[in-house]
C-alpha cells in the first residue's frame, strides 16, 4: 500500500473520530479493571503518554485494525506515528 493509501486510511478514521467527538463533546467516566490500567500505565510511561492517552492510542489502533484486518500492529503504529509527524511538521530520522 502506498503512502497516499495510508493517509486515506487515517483520514477516514480521523473523520469518524471527529464525528463522534462532536456527538460526545463532554468527558465520560469509564470503569476499567486495575490490571488494564496498570498495564496501560507501564506502557504509557515508556511511550511518554498519560494513561488516558495510551488507552486512546490503543483504541485508535484497534479501530483501524478492525476495519483493516490485513494490516499488522506495527504497520498501524507506524502509520499513526507518520500521521502525527506530518501534522507537527517535524520528522526524525533514525
N, C-alpha and C positions, 0 to 999 in steps of 0.2 A: 504494500500500500504506500503510495507516495505521500509526501508531506502535506499536500493540499487535502488529501483524504483524511488525514489526522485532524486537521483544523476543522473540517466539516463535521467530523465526529464530535469534537468538543463543542463546536458551535451549536450543534443540535442539542447536546446535553445541557450546555450553559443556558440556552433559551428555555429549556424545560425548567431548570432550577429557578431562573428569574420569574417565570410564570408562577411557580409555587411560592416564591418569596413574596410576590405581590398579593397572593391569596392568604398567606400566613405571615403577615408582617411582624407579629409580636413573638417573643421568645416563648418556648414551651418547655416545661419541665418534663423530663423523662426519667423513669426509674430504670437503672441498669444494674446488673449484678456487680458486686465488688470485684470479682475476678476479672470481668471485662474492663472495668475502669482501671484496675491495677495494670493489666496488660497494655492497655492503651497509654497509660502513663509512662510505662517503661519505654515504649517506642516513641512517644511524644518527646521525651527528654533527649533521646538520640537524634531525632529529626528536628529539634528546636521548635516544637509546636506546643501549644497548650493541649490539654486533654480533649476539650471540646473540638478544637481544630483538627486534632488527629482523627477523632471519630468522624467528623465531616469529610476529611480526606478519604478515609476508608469507604464512606458512603458513596462518594463520587466514583471511586474505583469499582465498587460493587455494581453501581448503576450502569456504568459503561460496560463492564464485563457481562452483565445480564443481557444487555442489548447487542453485544458483540462477542459471543462465546468463543470465537476463533482467536481473539487477542489474549496474549499472556499477561499475567500480573505485571511483570517487569516492563513490557511494552506500554501498557496503560499508564504505569507510573512515569515512564519517560515522556509520554505524550503530555501528561499533566505538568510535568516539570518544564517541558519545552513551551507549553502554553503560558505558564507563569513567567518564564524568562522573556517571552516575546512581549507581554504586556508591560513588564518593568523596563524594557529597553536595554537590559543587561544580559550578556552571555558570558559564561565562564567556560573556558576550555579546560579539559582535563578532568 
